[in-house]
C-alpha cells in the first residue's frame, strides 16, 4: 500500500489548510488508529488526534503521518510531520471509519492485481476492474507500442482504428508519434492530445528489456493523486505478470496470431509471406541478419502447456515469442540473446531435465518469412529423436534429418525445410556472383571426394578446385566427409535435380 495525506485529502474531500508534502510514491502507510497517550508512534500508521493533543505531543525522528481535528495554536504546530488538518466538527470515529474504508478499497485493488499475476490471467481480465477504478478508457501498451488491452465503457465505444492500425495490433503511426514527442513531468506523466482531439495522459513503467505504457483516454479533468497512485501501482503489476507469467510479450496481438496460424496451416514454400507479418518483424526490432531458430516443447505423457518453462530460462525469455501457444511453438532470436545453438541446447537440457517435456530444435535461419519451414524441421526432430533416442531431452533437426527422410520419403517435407542453410547460401552466392560452387560440390561428392577426378570433370586446375572447396566448406558449415552428411547431400542433389 502506498498512501499519504495528499491522497486522503483528495478522497475525504476535506479542506486542507496546511500539510507537508511527502513523497507520494514511496511513503508506505499500512493502517490507521485513534491516538492515545500510551501509544508509541510508528511511521507505517496514520494517527487521528485533536488539535489540543497535538500541541503537547513529542514526535520521534522520521516522517509521522497525523490527522489533526481542528486548528492547533501556533506554538503547537509540527511542520516536520506529515499532517492533514480537518474541520473540528468531525469526530475521530467518523474519520477512522472513512480511512479504514479507503484502506480496504485500495487493498482490494492491490489484492486483485496480485491475483491477476498469480493466476496468470489474460490482460483482458483486468479491463473491467480498471474501468471501475478510473472511470475512463484506459489503454495499455507493450514495449513496441503493441496494444495489450483497451478497457472502456460498453455504451461509449471508441472506434478501433483510432488506437489500432488496420492490419496489425500496434498503435497507428500518428498516435505513436504523438506519444514519442511528449516529455514526462517530474512524476513521470505525459499529457497530450490525439489527432482526433482526444485528451490523454500516459505513464511509462520501464525495466531492462521491458517497458509498459499506460494511457488514460478522454482525460477531461486532472487526475486526483489517489488515481495517480493507483495508476503507478498498475505498471509494476503488469510488468510482474509479463516477467513471471511469460506467455508471450505479443500474446494479445490477435490479428498477428490469427495471421500466423493461417500461414502455418496453409504453408506453401512458393508463396510469399503476408506483409502484416513482415511489418511485425520490423516493429519488434528483429533485423534481417538476426539468426533465428524454431523450438517446439512437447510432452508425450500428457497434454499440457509448456508456457511456464520459458520464463525459467532467463536467457530466452527476452528474445523469444510464441508462434502457436496451443502447440508450444517458439521462435528464438539467437543473435539478440547473444548465444549459439550449443548454448541453447545446454540451457534447454538443464531446464527440461527434471520435467516430462522434450524439445525439438530446427536449424538456424535468417529469413523471418521462412519460419513455417523450420517449424516442420523442429517437428521432424521431435518425432525421430524421441523414436531413436527417448532418453535425451533436446533433439536437433540436423541429427535426425536423414532418418526422417528415409523413413517418410524424400518428398515428406517441403524443399525449403529439407535444404540446409549452407546449401541455400551457396545457391544464392552462385546466383549473385555468377560462380559455380554448387556444381563443384555435386561433382566432388559424386566422384567420391577425389580431387583429380573432380578437376577433370569440371575442366579446372586442381589448385582452383581446392580454393572452391575451401569456400564451399566455409559456407556449408557441414562435414562433407561424414557418412550421414554424404547421404543427406545425395538426397538434396536428387531433390534439386528432380522436376518440380
C-alpha positions as CSV (number, residue, x, y, z in Angstrom):
1,X,0.0,0.0,0.0
2,X,1.3,3.5,-0.9
3,X,-0.7,6.2,0.6
4,X,-0.3,9.6,2.4
5,X,-2.2,12.6,3.5
6,X,-2.2,14.0,-0.1
7,X,-4.4,11.1,-1.1
8,X,-6.5,11.3,2.0
9,X,-7.2,14.9,1.4
10,X,-8.5,14.1,-2.1
11,X,-10.5,11.1,-1.1
12,X,-12.1,12.6,2.0
13,X,-12.8,15.9,0.2
14,X,-11.7,17.9,3.3
15,X,-10.2,21.4,3.0
16,X,-6.5,21.1,3.6
17,X,-5.2,24.2,5.3
18,X,-1.7,23.0,5.8
19,X,0.3,19.9,5.2
20,X,3.9,19.0,4.4
21,X,4.5,17.2,1.1
22,X,5.8,13.7,1.4
23,X,7.0,11.6,-1.5
24,X,3.7,10.4,-3.0
25,X,5.1,7.2,-4.4
26,X,7.3,5.9,-1.6
27,X,5.5,6.8,1.6
28,X,4.3,3.4,2.9
29,X,1.3,3.6,5.2
30,X,-0.4,0.4,6.3
31,X,-3.1,1.1,8.9
32,X,-4.9,3.9,10.8
33,X,-5.8,4.3,14.5
34,X,-7.0,6.8,17.1
35,X,-4.1,8.1,19.1
36,X,-3.9,7.8,22.9
37,X,-1.1,8.9,25.2
38,X,0.1,5.4,25.8
39,X,0.6,4.6,22.1
40,X,4.1,4.7,20.5
41,X,4.2,6.4,17.1
42,X,5.2,4.4,14.1
43,X,5.9,5.6,10.5
44,X,3.6,2.9,9.0
45,X,0.5,4.2,10.7
46,X,-1.9,7.2,10.4
47,X,-2.8,8.6,13.8
48,X,-6.0,10.6,14.5
49,X,-6.0,13.2,17.3
50,X,-7.3,16.5,18.4
51,X,-5.5,19.8,18.0
52,X,-5.2,20.2,21.8
53,X,-3.4,16.8,21.9
54,X,-1.0,17.8,19.1
55,X,0.4,20.8,21.0
56,X,2.0,18.7,23.7
57,X,3.0,15.8,21.6
58,X,6.6,14.9,21.2
59,X,7.2,13.4,17.7
60,X,10.1,10.9,17.1
61,X,12.6,11.3,14.3
62,X,11.3,10.4,10.9
63,X,8.1,11.3,9.0
64,X,5.0,10.7,11.1
65,X,1.5,10.9,9.5
66,X,-1.2,12.5,11.5
67,X,-4.8,13.7,11.0
68,X,-5.5,16.7,13.3
69,X,-9.1,17.6,14.2
70,X,-9.2,21.4,14.5
71,X,-6.5,24.1,14.3
72,X,-3.7,24.0,16.8
73,X,-2.1,27.0,18.4
74,X,0.9,28.4,16.5
75,X,3.3,27.1,19.1
76,X,1.7,23.6,18.8
77,X,2.4,23.1,15.1
78,X,4.8,20.4,13.9
79,X,5.9,21.3,10.4
80,X,8.3,18.3,10.3
81,X,5.4,15.9,10.4
82,X,3.0,14.9,7.6
83,X,-0.2,16.4,9.0
84,X,-3.7,16.8,7.5
85,X,-5.8,19.3,9.3
86,X,-9.6,18.7,9.1
87,X,-12.6,20.6,10.4
88,X,-13.4,20.4,14.1
89,X,-16.9,19.2,13.7
90,X,-15.7,15.7,12.6
91,X,-15.3,13.0,15.2
92,X,-12.4,10.7,15.4
93,X,-14.6,7.7,14.8
94,X,-16.0,9.1,11.6
95,X,-12.5,9.8,10.2
96,X,-11.3,6.3,11.3
97,X,-14.2,4.6,9.6
98,X,-13.7,6.6,6.4
99,X,-10.0,6.0,6.2
100,X,-10.4,2.3,7.0
101,X,-12.8,2.1,4.1
102,X,-10.2,3.7,1.9
103,X,-7.5,1.2,3.0
104,X,-10.0,-1.6,2.3
105,X,-10.7,-0.3,-1.2
106,X,-7.0,0.2,-2.0
107,X,-6.2,-3.2,-0.5
108,X,-8.9,-4.9,-2.6
109,X,-7.5,-3.3,-5.7
110,X,-4.0,-4.5,-5.0
111,X,-5.1,-7.9,-4.0
112,X,-6.9,-8.2,-7.3
113,X,-3.7,-7.2,-9.1
114,X,-1.7,-9.8,-7.3
115,X,-4.3,-12.5,-8.1
116,X,-4.1,-11.3,-11.7
117,X,-0.4,-12.1,-11.7
118,X,-0.5,-15.3,-9.6
119,X,-3.3,-16.8,-11.7
120,X,-1.7,-16.0,-15.0
121,X,-4.8,-14.3,-16.3
122,X,-5.1,-12.5,-19.6
123,X,-4.9,-8.8,-19.7
124,X,-8.5,-8.8,-20.8
125,X,-9.5,-10.0,-17.3
126,X,-8.2,-6.7,-15.9
127,X,-10.1,-4.4,-18.2
128,X,-13.4,-4.0,-16.3
129,X,-11.6,-3.6,-13.0
130,X,-9.5,-0.8,-14.5
131,X,-12.6,1.0,-15.8
132,X,-14.3,0.7,-12.4
133,X,-11.3,2.4,-10.8
134,X,-10.5,5.1,-13.3
135,X,-14.0,5.7,-14.9
136,X,-12.4,6.4,-18.3
137,X,-11.0,4.3,-21.1
138,X,-7.5,3.0,-20.4
139,X,-5.1,1.7,-23.0
140,X,-2.1,-0.5,-22.0
141,X,0.8,-0.8,-24.5
142,X,3.8,-3.1,-24.6
143,X,7.4,-2.1,-25.2
144,X,6.9,-1.9,-29.0
145,X,3.7,0.0,-28.8
146,X,1.6,-3.1,-29.3
147,X,-1.9,-2.8,-27.8
148,X,-2.2,-5.2,-24.9
149,X,-5.7,-4.1,-23.9
150,X,-8.3,-1.3,-24.2
151,X,-10.8,-1.1,-21.3
152,X,-13.8,1.1,-22.0
153,X,-17.4,1.6,-21.1
154,X,-19.8,-0.6,-23.2
155,X,-22.0,2.4,-24.1
156,X,-19.1,4.5,-25.2
157,X,-17.3,2.6,-27.9
158,X,-14.1,4.1,-29.4
159,X,-13.5,3.2,-33.0
160,X,-10.8,0.7,-33.1
161,X,-8.9,2.3,-35.9
162,X,-8.2,5.3,-33.6
163,X,-6.0,3.1,-31.4
164,X,-5.1,0.1,-33.5
165,X,-3.7,0.2,-37.0
166,X,-5.6,-1.6,-39.7
167,X,-3.5,-4.6,-40.4
168,X,-1.6,-5.1,-37.1
169,X,-2.2,-4.8,-33.3
170,X,0.1,-1.8,-33.0
171,X,-0.8,1.9,-32.4
172,X,-1.4,3.9,-35.6
173,X,1.7,5.9,-36.6
174,X,0.1,9.3,-35.8
175,X,-0.7,8.4,-32.2
176,X,2.7,6.7,-31.7
177,X,4.4,9.9,-32.9
178,X,2.3,12.0,-30.6
179,X,3.4,9.8,-27.6
180,X,7.0,9.8,-28.6
181,X,7.1,13.6,-28.9
182,X,5.9,14.2,-25.3
183,X,8.2,14.8,-22.3
184,X,7.3,13.5,-18.9
185,X,6.8,15.7,-15.9
186,X,8.7,15.2,-12.6
187,X,6.3,12.4,-11.6
188,X,6.7,10.6,-14.9
189,X,3.4,11.5,-16.5
190,X,2.9,12.9,-20.0
191,X,-0.2,14.8,-21.1
192,X,-1.2,15.3,-24.7
193,X,-4.0,15.2,-27.3
194,X,-4.6,12.8,-30.2
195,X,-5.1,13.9,-33.8
196,X,-8.9,13.3,-33.2
197,X,-8.7,15.8,-30.3
198,X,-9.0,13.2,-27.6
199,X,-7.0,14.3,-24.5
200,X,-4.9,11.6,-22.8
201,X,-2.4,11.0,-20.0
202,X,0.3,8.4,-20.4
203,X,2.6,6.8,-17.8
204,X,5.6,4.6,-18.6
205,X,7.0,1.8,-16.4
206,X,10.4,0.8,-17.6
207,X,12.6,-2.2,-16.7
208,X,15.7,-3.6,-18.5
209,X,14.4,-5.1,-21.8
210,X,10.8,-4.5,-20.7
211,X,8.5,-1.4,-21.0
212,X,4.8,-0.9,-20.4
213,X,3.0,2.3,-21.2
214,X,-0.4,3.1,-19.6
215,X,-2.7,5.7,-21.3
216,X,-5.8,7.2,-19.9
217,X,-8.1,8.4,-22.7
218,X,-10.6,11.2,-22.8
219,X,-9.0,12.9,-19.8
220,X,-11.2,15.9,-19.3
221,X,-10.0,16.8,-15.8
222,X,-6.8,16.5,-13.9
223,X,-6.3,13.2,-12.1
224,X,-6.5,13.1,-8.3
225,X,-3.4,12.0,-6.6
226,X,-5.2,8.9,-5.5
227,X,-5.8,7.9,-9.1
228,X,-2.2,8.7,-9.9
229,X,-1.0,6.4,-7.2
230,X,-3.3,3.6,-8.4
231,X,-2.0,4.2,-11.9
232,X,1.5,4.0,-10.6
233,X,0.7,0.7,-8.9
234,X,-0.7,-0.8,-12.1
235,X,2.5,-0.7,-14.0
236,X,4.7,-2.9,-11.8
237,X,2.0,-5.5,-11.5
238,X,1.7,-5.7,-15.3
239,X,5.4,-5.9,-15.6
240,X,5.5,-8.6,-12.9
241,X,2.9,-10.5,-14.9
242,X,4.9,-10.3,-18.0
243,X,8.1,-11.3,-16.3
244,X,7.0,-14.2,-14.2
245,X,4.0,-15.5,-16.1
246,X,5.5,-15.0,-19.5
247,X,3.3,-16.4,-22.3
248,X,4.3,-14.1,-25.0
249,X,5.1,-10.4,-25.0
250,X,3.0,-10.3,-28.1
251,X,0.3,-12.6,-26.7
252,X,-2.5,-10.1,-27.3
253,X,-1.7,-9.3,-30.9
254,X,-4.8,-11.2,-32.0
255,X,-4.6,-10.2,-35.7
256,X,-1.0,-11.1,-35.8
257,X,-1.5,-14.6,-34.3
258,X,-4.5,-15.4,-36.5
259,X,-2.4,-14.4,-39.5
260,X,0.4,-16.7,-38.3
261,X,-1.9,-19.6,-37.6
262,X,-3.3,-19.3,-41.2
263,X,0.3,-19.0,-42.6
264,X,1.4,-22.1,-40.6
265,X,-1.6,-24.2,-41.5
266,X,-1.6,-23.3,-45.2
267,X,2.2,-23.1,-45.7
268,X,3.5,-23.2,-49.3
269,X,7.2,-22.7,-49.8
270,X,6.4,-21.0,-53.1
271,X,4.0,-18.5,-51.5
272,X,5.0,-15.1,-50.2
273,X,4.8,-14.1,-46.5
274,X,1.9,-11.7,-45.7
275,X,3.1,-8.1,-45.5
276,X,1.5,-7.8,-42.0
277,X,3.9,-10.4,-40.6
278,X,6.9,-8.7,-42.1
279,X,5.8,-5.4,-40.6
280,X,5.7,-7.0,-37.1
281,X,9.3,-8.3,-37.6
282,X,10.4,-4.8,-38.2
283,X,8.3,-3.4,-35.3
284,X,9.8,-5.7,-32.7
285,X,13.3,-4.8,-33.7
286,X,14.4,-8.1,-35.3
287,X,16.8,-7.4,-38.2
288,X,17.1,-9.3,-41.4
289,X,20.5,-10.6,-40.4
290,X,19.5,-12.0,-37.0
291,X,20.0,-15.7,-36.5
292,X,16.6,-17.3,-35.7
293,X,15.7,-20.8,-34.5
294,X,12.5,-22.6,-34.0
295,X,11.8,-24.6,-30.8
296,X,8.9,-26.9,-30.1
297,X,8.4,-28.1,-26.5
298,X,6.2,-31.2,-26.1
299,X,5.2,-33.9,-23.7
300,X,4.4,-37.5,-24.9
301,X,2.9,-38.2,-21.4
302,X,0.2,-35.6,-21.1
303,X,-1.3,-32.7,-23.0
304,X,-0.4,-29.5,-21.1
305,X,1.0,-26.1,-21.9
306,X,4.7,-25.6,-21.5
307,X,4.4,-21.8,-21.1
308,X,5.8,-21.9,-17.6
309,X,9.1,-23.3,-18.9
310,X,10.2,-20.3,-21.0
311,X,10.2,-17.8,-18.1
312,X,12.6,-20.0,-16.1
313,X,15.0,-19.7,-18.9
314,X,16.1,-16.1,-18.5
315,X,18.4,-16.4,-21.5
316,X,15.5,-16.9,-23.7
317,X,12.6,-15.1,-22.1
318,X,13.5,-11.6,-23.5
319,X,14.2,-12.8,-27.1
320,X,11.6,-15.5,-27.7
321,X,7.9,-15.3,-28.6
322,X,5.3,-18.0,-29.2
323,X,4.1,-18.7,-32.8
324,X,1.4,-21.0,-31.6
325,X,0.7,-21.3,-27.8
326,X,-1.6,-24.3,-28.3
327,X,1.2,-26.3,-29.9
328,X,4.0,-24.7,-27.9
329,X,5.9,-23.4,-30.9
330,X,8.5,-20.8,-30.1
331,X,10.7,-18.6,-32.3
332,X,14.0,-17.5,-30.6
333,X,16.4,-14.8,-31.8
334,X,19.8,-16.2,-31.1
335,X,21.6,-13.0,-32.2
336,X,19.8,-10.8,-29.7
337,X,20.1,-13.4,-27.0
338,X,23.8,-13.5,-27.6
339,X,24.0,-17.3,-27.7
340,X,24.7,-20.1,-30.2
341,X,23.0,-23.4,-30.8
342,X,25.2,-25.2,-28.3
343,X,24.4,-22.7,-25.5
344,X,20.7,-23.0,-26.4
345,X,20.9,-26.8,-26.2
346,X,22.7,-26.7,-22.8
347,X,20.1,-24.2,-21.4
348,X,17.1,-26.2,-22.6
349,X,18.5,-29.5,-21.4
350,X,19.0,-28.1,-17.9
351,X,15.5,-26.6,-17.9
352,X,13.8,-29.8,-19.1
353,X,16.0,-32.3,-17.2
354,X,13.5,-32.9,-14.4
355,X,10.3,-32.4,-16.4
356,X,8.2,-34.6,-18.6
357,X,8.9,-32.4,-21.6
358,X,11.2,-32.8,-24.6
359,X,12.2,-30.2,-27.2
360,X,12.8,-30.3,-30.9
361,X,15.1,-27.6,-32.4
362,X,15.3,-26.6,-36.1
363,X,18.5,-25.5,-37.9
364,X,19.3,-21.8,-37.7
365,X,17.9,-19.4,-40.3
366,X,17.8,-15.6,-41.1
367,X,14.8,-15.1,-43.4
368,X,11.9,-14.4,-41.0
369,X,9.2,-15.2,-43.5
370,X,10.6,-18.8,-43.8
371,X,9.7,-19.8,-40.2
372,X,7.0,-22.3,-41.2
373,X,9.7,-24.4,-42.9
374,X,11.6,-24.5,-39.7
375,X,8.6,-25.3,-37.6
376,X,8.4,-28.5,-39.8
377,X,12.1,-29.2,-39.1
378,X,11.5,-28.9,-35.3
379,X,8.5,-31.3,-35.6
380,X,10.6,-33.8,-37.6
381,X,13.4,-33.6,-34.9
382,X,10.9,-34.3,-32.2
383,X,9.4,-37.3,-33.9
384,X,12.6,-39.1,-35.0
385,X,14.6,-38.0,-32.0
386,X,12.1,-39.5,-29.5
387,X,11.7,-42.6,-31.6
388,X,15.5,-43.3,-31.8
389,X,16.8,-41.8,-28.5
390,X,14.0,-41.3,-26.0
391,X,16.4,-40.7,-23.1
392,X,17.5,-37.4,-24.5
393,X,15.6,-34.1,-23.7
394,X,16.6,-32.0,-26.7
395,X,16.7,-33.1,-30.4
396,X,18.4,-31.3,-33.2
397,X,17.0,-31.5,-36.7
398,X,20.5,-31.9,-38.2
399,X,21.0,-35.1,-36.2
400,X,17.8,-36.8,-37.4
401,X,17.0,-35.4,-40.9
402,X,18.4,-38.4,-42.8
403,X,16.5,-40.9,-40.6
404,X,13.3,-38.9,-41.1
405,X,13.7,-38.7,-44.9
406,X,14.5,-42.4,-45.2
407,X,11.5,-43.3,-43.1
408,X,9.0,-40.9,-44.6
409,X,10.4,-40.4,-48.1
410,X,12.3,-37.5,-49.7
411,X,9.1,-35.6,-50.5
412,X,7.7,-35.8,-47.0
413,X,8.9,-32.3,-46.2
414,X,8.8,-29.2,-48.5
415,X,12.1,-28.4,-50.2
416,X,12.6,-25.3,-48.0
417,X,12.6,-27.5,-44.9
418,X,15.0,-30.1,-46.3
419,X,17.6,-27.7,-47.7
420,X,20.2,-26.7,-45.0
421,X,21.0,-23.0,-44.8
422,X,24.5,-23.7,-46.2
423,X,23.1,-25.1,-49.5
424,X,20.8,-22.1,-49.7
425,X,23.7,-19.7,-49.1
426,X,25.8,-21.5,-51.8
427,X,22.9,-21.3,-54.4
428,X,22.3,-17.6,-53.6
429,X,26.0,-16.9,-53.8
430,X,26.3,-18.6,-57.2
431,X,23.3,-16.7,-58.5
432,X,24.5,-13.3,-57.3
433,X,28.2,-13.7,-58.1
434,X,28.0,-15.9,-61.2
435,X,30.2,-18.6,-59.6
436,X,29.9,-22.4,-59.8
437,X,30.3,-23.6,-56.2
438,X,27.2,-25.7,-56.2
439,X,28.1,-27.7,-59.4
440,X,31.6,-28.1,-57.8
441,X,30.1,-29.6,-54.7
442,X,27.9,-32.0,-56.7
443,X,30.8,-33.2,-58.8
444,X,33.2,-33.6,-55.8
445,X,30.6,-35.7,-54.0
446,X,29.8,-37.9,-57.0
447,X,33.5,-38.5,-57.6
448,X,34.0,-39.9,-54.1
449,X,35.8,-36.7,-52.9
450,X,38.7,-37.3,-55.4
451,X,40.4,-34.1,-56.4
452,X,41.9,-35.3,-59.7
453,X,38.6,-36.8,-61.0
454,X,36.6,-33.8,-59.9
455,X,39.0,-31.3,-61.5
456,X,39.0,-33.3,-64.8
457,X,35.2,-33.4,-64.8
458,X,35.0,-29.6,-64.2
459,X,37.9,-28.9,-66.5
460,X,39.6,-26.7,-63.9
461,X,43.1,-26.8,-62.3
462,X,43.5,-28.7,-59.0
463,X,44.5,-25.5,-57.2
464,X,41.3,-23.8,-58.4
465,X,39.3,-26.8,-57.1
466,X,41.0,-26.6,-53.7
467,X,40.1,-22.9,-53.4
468,X,36.5,-23.6,-54.3
469,X,36.2,-26.4,-51.8
470,X,37.6,-24.2,-49.1
471,X,34.9,-21.6,-49.8
472,X,32.2,-24.3,-50.0
473,X,33.2,-25.7,-46.6
474,X,33.0,-22.3,-45.1
475,X,29.5,-21.6,-46.4
476,X,28.2,-25.1,-46.0
477,X,29.1,-25.4,-42.2
478,X,28.9,-29.2,-42.6
479,X,31.5,-32.0,-42.6
480,X,31.0,-33.4,-46.1
481,X,33.2,-36.4,-45.3
482,X,30.9,-37.7,-42.6
483,X,28.8,-40.7,-43.9
484,X,25.4,-39.3,-42.8
485,X,26.1,-36.0,-44.3
486,X,27.1,-37.7,-47.6
487,X,23.7,-39.4,-47.6
488,X,22.0,-36.1,-46.8
489,X,23.8,-34.3,-49.6
490,X,22.8,-37.1,-52.0
491,X,19.1,-36.6,-51.1
492,X,19.4,-32.9,-51.6
493,X,21.1,-33.3,-55.0
494,X,18.3,-35.7,-56.0
495,X,15.6,-33.2,-54.9
496,X,17.2,-30.2,-56.6
497,X,17.6,-32.1,-59.9
498,X,14.1,-33.6,-59.9
499,X,11.4,-31.8,-61.8
500,X,9.2,-29.7,-59.5
